[in-house]
Each structure stands twice: as structure tokens, then as C-alpha cells.
Amino acid sequence: MASSTFSERHYTTKEVAELWNVSMETVRRYFRDEPGVLILGTRNGTGRKPTKTGRQRNPTEHLRIPESVLARFHEQRSAGWSFRKIKRARRSV
């Protein structure tokens, strides 16, 4: 039987952003194409009501990220993580 993420806790973009101290857009970028993530809404903004001035709103994707996907992503990212030395040009006096 395949494992299901149905009964798992699902995190919102905002919750993950607060946990990891990154922006909500960064979380969307990280998890947009990750298998198992639910995408609610559309990328192109179609089907949304226009604003009071008649302009179309910016498209918004609302993600729901299962706990197992969050853990898998974190493990994959932290396994290959290392300190990088930043080379700075020396200032000539």
C-alpha cells in the first residue's frame, strides 16, 4: 500500500516562512514543483474577481505542504549544505 499524505499535517506558505525565517515567495519558489505539494489557486490569476478599480489582481498560489515533504526537502537540502568561503578583493591603500 502506498503511503498517503492525506492525514498528515499540512503547512501553509506563511507557516513555513515563519519557521525557516524566509519570505513567503522563497517558500513558493522552493515548493512549487515539489512532488506531494498541493497548489490551490492559479499561476496566471484567471478566475479571480477584478479589484474595485477593475484591474486584475496579481496571481497567488496557495500551497499546502505536507509534513513529510517538508522533512524530505529539509533533509535533502541540509545533507549537501556546506560553508562557502567568500573571497573578497583586497583593498589597495
Secondary structure, DSSP 8 states (H G I E B T S, - for coil): -----TTS-EEEHHHHHHHHT--HHHHHHHHTT-TT-EEEE-SS-TT----TTS------EEEEEEHHHHHHHHHHHHHT-------------
